[in-house]
Amino acid sequence: MIRLLKLITSEEIVGDCTKRGSKIFVKKPCAIMLIQSRSTPDQHSMALIPYAGYTKGHEVQIESKHIVWEAELDEDVLNQYNSLFGSDIQIVSASVEKPTIPNTSTLNIVKN
């Protein structure tokens, strides 16, 4: 299942997570980075950056004690992740009201 993990190092990573014992195995992890706009310094956008992309099988194992929290992804971020690594299936929101956080309208994708 694609999840968002906050690590004790303050990193936020997204990936296909599977729990086995005291470890969480994360396939195709990406770090979420906030990037300051060059043209408008008071605005930020988000970027998905491959995390440990040089690992065999592009998979990492994380001890559960190193995870502060985990959550479901916002649909816009999930769609961007799926377009990079997943099946490219887009999730359509059934709600009329659009959440304001996170602002993913200027989501940048950085590939290796």
ROKEKE-79346 format. One record per atom (N, C-alpha, C, O, CB): residue in three letters; x, y, z. Coordinates in steps of 0.001 Angstrom, whole numbers, padded with zeros to 6 digits, always signed. Glycine has a CB too. Layout:
residues N
ALAXYZ;...
This chain:
residues 112
MET+000837-001163+000000;MET+000000+000000+000000;MET+000897+001247+000000;MET+001869+001308+000752;MET-000960-000013+001216;ILE+000577+002224-000828;ILE+001351+003456-000909;ILE+001029+004298+000325;ILE-000128+004628+000584;ILE+001039+004242-002232;ARG+002089+004644+001089;ARG+001922+005388+002342;ARG+002940+006516+002408;ARG+003958+006506+001716;ARG+002071+004452+003569;LEU+002639+007477+003251;LEU+003544+008571+003577;LEU+004108+008293+004959;LEU+003350+008098+005909;LEU+002820+009964+003521;LEU+005437+008272+005084;LEU+006110+008015+006356;LEU+006922+009226+006775;LEU+007618+009824+005954;LEU+007014+006776+006256;LYS+006841+009587+008033;LYS+007687+010644+008607;LYS+008723+009931+009466;LYS+008379+009237+010423;LYS+006841+011706+009458;LEU+010000+010108+009116;LEU+011083+009449+009835;LEU+011579+010323+010984;LEU+011323+011527+011004;LEU+012239+009121+008880;ILE+012277+009731+011929;ILE+012811+010502+013060;ILE+013866+011503+012613;ILE+014236+012393+013378;ILE+013406+009564+014107;THR+014349+011370+011396;THR+015317+012310+010825;THR+014623+013509+010182;THR+015285+014348+009572;THR+016195+011602+009793;SER+013303+013599+010309;SER+012438+014640+009741;SER+012169+014460+008252;SER+011473+015282+007654;SER+013054+015992+009970;GLU+012696+013420+007647;GLU+012417+013156+006236;GLU+011003+012603+006108;GLU+010532+011856+006966;GLU+013457+012163+005632;GLU+010342+012980+005030;GLU+009043+012412+004690;GLU+009232+011641+003398;GLU+009671+012194+002389;GLU+007928+013522+004551;ILE+008895+010355+003436;ILE+009053+009541+002237;ILE+007730+008868+001874;ILE+006894+008575+002728;ILE+010156+008485+002442;VAL+007581+008641+000590;VAL+006403+007988+000030;VAL+006878+006713-000624;VAL+007931+006695-001261;VAL+005643+008910-000991;GLY+006117+005647-000475;GLY+006482+004408-001150;GLY+005469+003317-000913;GLY+004514+003485-000154;GLY+007837+003946-000698;ASP+005686+002205-001565;ASP+004843+001022-001421;ASP+005318+000269-000186;ASP+006356-000392-000224;ASP+004895+000110-002703;CYS+004564+000364+000910;CYS+004997-000131+002223;CYS+004393-001480+002567;CYS+003209-001726+002342;CYS+004636+000865+003296;THR+005233-002349+003119;THR+004814-003654+003618;THR+005444-003857+004984;THR+006659-003729+005129;THR+005216-004804+002634;LYS+004632-004171+005990;LYS+005152-004410+007342;LYS+005480-005885+007510;LYS+004675-006762+007196;LYS+004131-003956+008420;ARG+006684-006134+008014;ARG+007120-007501+008348;ARG+007865-007436+009661;ARG+008991-006942+009721;ARG+008024-008124+007218;GLY+007240-007932+010712;GLY+007870-007873+012025;GLY+008024-006437+012485;GLY+007069-005660+012454;GLY+009227-008566+012001;SER+009231-006085+012912;SER+009484-004726+013400;SER+009972-003796+012290;SER+010389-002670+012563;SER+010508-004760+014527;LYS+009922-004259+011045;LYS+010428-003455+009936;LYS+009327-003138+008939;LYS+008360-003884+008782;LYS+011574-004174+009235;ILE+009506-002013+008277;ILE+008643-001654+007162;ILE+009532-001643+005920;ILE+010543-000941+005878;ILE+007925-000254+007391;PHE+009156-002413+004924;PHE+009874-002471+003663;PHE+009194-001495+002711;PHE+007984-001560+002498;PHE+009900-003928+003077;VAL+009984-000593+002144;VAL+009442+000447+001274;VAL+010033+000266-000118;VAL+011236+000434-000320;VAL+009750+001875+001833;LYS+009174-000078-001073;LYS+009590-000217-002469;LYS+009390+001116-003172;LYS+008403+001813-002937;LYS+008794-001349-003189;LYS+010333+001461-004034;LYS+010294+002680-004840;LYS+010023+003920-003987;LYS+009085+004669-004260;LYS+009230+002556-005923;PRO+010851+004137-002945;PRO+010626+005296-002088;PRO+011008+006612-002757;PRO+011946+006676-003551;PRO+011401+005139-000809;CYS+010265+007650-002419;CYS+010559+009017-002853;CYS+010503+009916-001629;CYS+009663+009732-000748;CYS+009552+009503-003960;ALA+011394+010879-001582;ALA+011359+011891-000532;ALA+010494+013044-001017;ALA+010493+013378-002202;ALA+012797+012382-000160;ILE+009762+013644-000097;ILE+008990+014841-000417;ILE+009811+016035+000037;ILE+010192+016137+001203;ILE+007569+014823+000265;MET+010073+016927-000888;MET+010866+018121-000593;MET+010046+019361-000894;MET+009322+019411-001888;MET+012181+018130-001405;LEU+010162+020367-000029;LEU+009576+021672-000316;LEU+010644+022504-001005;LEU+011778+022588-000532;LEU+009050+022378+000989;ILE+010285+023106-002102;ILE+011229+023888-002887;ILE+010713+025319-002970;ILE+009562+025562-003332;ILE+011427+023276-004310;GLN+011586+026259-002627;GLN+011224+027667-002679;GLN+011215+028145-004128;GLN+012118+027831-004903;GLN+012197+028513-001831;SER+010203+028892-004475;SER+010097+029431-005832;SER+011159+030496-006052;SER+011370+031350-005191;SER+008689+030014-006083;ARG+011831+030452-007199;ARG+012855+031454-007507;ARG+012222+032802-007830;ARG+012746+033850-007452;ARG+013725+030987-008683;SER+011096+032767-008527;SER+010451+034017-008927;SER+009649+034658-007799;SER+009542+035883-007728;SER+009548+033770-010107;THR+009081+033823-006907;THR+008298+034323-005783;THR+008821+033647-004516;THR+008334+032579-004148;THR+006758+034052-005985;PRO+009796+034245-003847;PRO+010456+033593-002706;PRO+009545+033215-001539;PRO+009900+032343-000747;PRO+011515+034481-002196;ASP+008377+033852-001416;ASP+007489+033519-000304;ASP+006558+032353-000618;ASP+005731+031990+000218;ASP+006673+034726+000074;GLN+006675+031759-001809;GLN+005864+030602-002175;GLN+006741+029367-002329;GLN+007901+029450-002732;GLN+005090+030872-003474;HIS+006156+028220-001997;HIS+006867+026944-002097;HIS+006065+025971-002952;HIS+004846+026090-003075;HIS+007124+026344-000692;SER+006751+025030-003525;SER+006108+023929-004226;SER+006717+022639-003694;SER+007721+022663-002981;SER+006281+024050-005787;MET+006106+021521-004045;MET+006582+020225-003585;MET+007227+019478-004732;MET+006864+019661-005894;MET+005437+019401-002983;ALA+008195+018629-004392;ALA+008843+017785-005390;ALA+008982+016381-004835;ALA+009266+016203-003651;ALA+010225+018356-005795;LEU+008786+015388-005679;LEU+009047+013993-005328;LEU+010422+013652-005883;LEU+010646+013705-007092;LEU+007931+013019-005894;ILE+011330+013306-004995;ILE+012700+013010-005387;ILE+013005+011562-005023;ILE+012806+011167-003874;ILE+013707+013985-004703;PRO+013485+010758-005978;PRO+013803+009362-005650;PRO+014701+009267-004418;PRO+015693+009988-004304;PRO+014481+008676-006843;TYR+014346+008380-003508;TYR+015048+008192-002248;TYR+015793+006866-002329;TYR+015176+005822-002540;TYR+014060+008223-001028;ALA+017088+006895-002165;ALA+017918+005687-002229;ALA+017704+004938-003543;ALA+017562+003715-003558;ALA+017607+004763-001042;GLY+017684+005683-004635;GLY+017448+005103-005950;GLY+018548+004182-006431;GLY+018368+003465-007416;GLY+017262+006182-006936;TYR+019679+004187-005757;TYR+020818+003357-006142;TYR+020808+002000-005444;TYR+021724+001201-005641;TYR+022114+004079-005832;THR+019786+001726-004629;THR+019723+000454-003914;THR+019241-000666-004838;THR+018508-000428-005798;THR+018796+000572-002691;LYS+019663-001879-004530;LYS+019251-003033-005315;LYS+017743-003220-005177;LYS+017221-003313-004066;LYS+020011-004310-004865;GLY+017062-003273-006286;GLY+015617-003436-006281;GLY+014859-002183-005876;GLY+013634-002210-005754;GLY+015248-004546-005371;HIS+015579-001080-005666;HIS+014999+000191-005211;HIS+014022-000047-004057;HIS+012853+000336-004103;HIS+014279+000911-006379;GLU+014566-000709-003004;GLU+013781-001013-001806;GLU+014643-000768-000574;GLU+015828-001099-000560;GLU+013258-002484-001832;VAL+014040-000186+000456;VAL+014731+000033+001723;VAL+013904-000587+002844;VAL+012689-000749+002725;VAL+014968+001556+001980;GLN+014586-000930+003932;GLN+013904-001424+005125;GLN+014129-000421+006245;GLN+015245+000047+006470;GLN+014415-002849+005530;ILE+013054-000105+006936;ILE+013113+000881+008008;ILE+012557+000246+009276;ILE+011472-000336+009265;ILE+012321+002176+007634;GLU+013304+000361+010361;GLU+012814-000122+011652;GLU+011607+000723+012066;GLU+011633+001947+011935;GLU+013940-000065+012742;SER+010570+000085+012557;SER+009361+000796+012973;SER+009651+001873+014010;SER+008965+002895+014049;SER+008348-000184+013527;LYS+010664+001656+014854;LYS+010990+002643+015890;LYS+011561+003934+015300;LYS+011657+004937+016006;LYS+011985+002050+016882;HIS+011944+003928+014012;HIS+012466+005116+013361;HIS+011390+005898+012601;HIS+011690+006865+011901;HIS+013574+004728+012420;ILE+010151+005470+012746;ILE+009037+006134+012070;ILE+008217+006881+013113;ILE+007753+006291+014089;ILE+008149+005108+011289;VAL+008042+008181+012901;VAL+007279+009016+013822;VAL+005791+008820+013584;VAL+005028+008636+014532;VAL+007660+010499+013663;TRP+005378+008859+012330;TRP+003986+008619+011962;TRP+003899+008155+010511;TRP+004852+008273+009741;TRP+003139+009891+012174;GLU+002729+007626+010163;GLU+002460+007253+008782;GLU+001034+007643+008463;GLU+000179+007696+009347;GLU+002695+005732+008541;ALA+000779+007917+007183;ALA-000549+008390+006781;ALA-000826+008048+005331;ALA+000067+007674+004570;ALA-000674+009902+006997;GLU-002103+008191+004971;GLU-002489+008059+003577;GLU-002068+009330+002847;GLU-001962+010399+003446;GLU-004025+007802+003434;LEU-001835+009198+001568;LEU-001427+010340+000753;LEU-002623+011143+000267;LEU-003702+010597+000040;LEU-000608+009870-000434;ASP-002419+012441+000112;ASP-003359+013297-000576;ASP-003496+012747-002001;ASP-002516+012266-002570;ASP-002889+014805-000566;GLU-004684+012812-002575;GLU-004923+012218-003892;GLU-004038+012806-004986;GLU-003595+012079-005875;GLU-006367+012393-004273;ASP-003775+014108-004935;ASP-002920+014730-005954;ASP-001498+014182-005892;ASP-000886+013915-006926;ASP-002900+016254-005777;VAL-000975+014015-004681;VAL+000380+013489-004518;VAL+000410+012018-004915;VAL+001359+011569-005557;VAL+000871+013669-003059;LEU-000619+011268-004538;LEU-000701+009854-004926;LEU-000728+009719-006446;LEU-000064+008842-006998;LEU-001955+009190-004310;ASN-001479+010569-007123;ASN-001526+010533-008581;ASN-000157+010817-009186;ASN+000237+010169-010156;ASN-002547+011539-009104;GLN+000573+011780-008623;GLN+001915+012079-009125;GLN+002863+010905-008892;GLN+003655+010557-009768;GLN+002466+013344-008453;TYR+002780+010299-007710;TYR+003621+009136-007413;TYR+003302+008001-008388;TYR+004207+007376-008941;TYR+003414+008667-005945;ASN+002008+007741-008593;ASN+001606+006669-009514;ASN+002057+006944-010939;ASN+002373+006009-011674;ASN+000096+006488-009483;SER+002091+008204-011340;SER+002548+008499-012700;SER+004049+008251-012841;SER+004536+007973-013938;SER+002217+009951-013071;LEU+004781+008352-011729;LEU+006219+008076-011761;LEU+006526+006587-011662;LEU+007274+006047-012477;LEU+006913+008812-010636;PHE+005945+005921-010656;PHE+006340+004554-010326;PHE+005228+003529-010409;PHE+005495+002333-010529;PHE+006902+004527-008972;GLY+004008+003970-010348;GLY+002911+003031-010219;GLY+002311+002627-011535;GLY+002967+002621-012577;GLY+001861+003601-009365;SER+001064+002295-011459;SER+000341+001819-012624;SER-000194+002965-013463;SER-000830+002736-014492;SER-000791+000918-012201;ASP+000055+004189-013039;ASP-000436+005391-013715;ASP-001949+005518-013598;ASP-002582+006225-014383;ASP-000029+005377-015185;ILE-002530+004825-012609;ILE-003959+004959-012336;ILE-004163+006246-011562;ILE-003493+006488-010558;ILE-004517+003728-011544;GLN-005090+007075-012030;GLN-005379+008338-011377;GLN-006596+008174-010472;GLN-007600+007582-010870;GLN-005614+009454-012418;ILE-006502+008698-009261;ILE-007594+008644-008294;ILE-008426+009909-008459;ILE-007892+011019-008432;ILE-007057+008502-006823;VAL-009732+009739-008628;VAL-010624+010881-008779;VAL-011336+011093-007460;VAL-011899+010159-006888;VAL-011641+010667-009942;SER-011308+012327-006980;SER-011937+012659-005713;SER-013443+012740-005886;SER-013936+013298-006867;SER-011386+013979-005160;ALA-014176+012177-004923;ALA-015627+012248-004948;ALA-016119+013492-004216;ALA-017294+013844-004320;ALA-016233+010990-004327;SER-015248+014151-003486;SER-015655+015320-002718;SER-015685+016564-003594;SER-014938+016675-004566;SER-014718+015531-001533;VAL-016554+017493-003235;VAL-016665+018739-003966;VAL-015639+019733-003450;VAL-015076+020510-004220;VAL-018081+019313-003852;GLU-015398+019706-002146;GLU-014471+020643-001524;GLU-013040+020141-001665;GLU-012745+018999-001312;GLU-014824+020851-000041;LYS-012163+020975-002171;LYS-010762+020626-002376;LYS-009946+021084-001172;LYS-010044+022249-000788;LYS-010217+021261-003683;PRO-009144+020209-000562;PRO-008322+020632+000571;PRO-007260+021632+000134;PRO-006771+021581-000995;PRO-007661+019420+001234;THR-006911+022536+001033;THR-005922+023552+000691;THR-004508+023130+001033;THR-003559+023732+000530;THR-006243+024835+001393;ILE-004331+022118+001869;ILE-002992+021675+002250;ILE-002884+020202+001922;ILE-003797+019465+002294;ILE-002702+021940+003765;PRO-001878+019717+001275;PRO-000779+020466+000702;PRO-001157+021058-000640;PRO-002040+020543-001326;PRO+000437+019586+000558;ASN-000499+022128-001014;ASN-000715+022756-002307;ASN+000152+022013-003322;ASN+001367+022206-003383;ASN-000376+024295-002269;THR-000480+021183-004096;THR+000259+020380-005063;THR+000044+020877-006491;THR+000369+020184-007455;THR-000153+018918-004953;SER-000510+022089-006615;SER-000750+022598-007962;SER+000545+022858-008714;SER+000551+022900-009944;SER-001568+023868-007899;THR+001647+023035-007981;THR+002929+023276-008625;THR+003918+022160-008274;THR+005109+022403-008081;THR+003492+024651-008208;LEU+003399+020935-008198;LEU+004235+019788-007846;LEU+005252+019532-008943;LEU+004900+019390-010114;LEU+003375+018531-007608;ASN+006515+019476-008551;ASN+007590+019195-009505;ASN+008055+017762-009326;ASN+008140+017268-008201;ASN+008774+020182-009321;ILE+008350+017108-010406;ILE+008844+015738-010362;ILE+010295+015760-010795;ILE+010633+016288-011855;ILE+007994+014785-011267;VAL+011155+015178-009961;VAL+012577+015103-010268;VAL+012920+013637-010459;VAL+012739+012834-009544;VAL+013452+015756-009140;LYS+013411+013282-011629;LYS+013776+011888-011909;LYS+015290+011744-011897;LYS+016029+012700-012130;LYS+013199+011424-013274;ASN+015739+010499-011612;ASN+017177+010203-011670;ASN+017656+010269-013085;ASN+018839+010050-013347;ASN+017489+008829-011076;
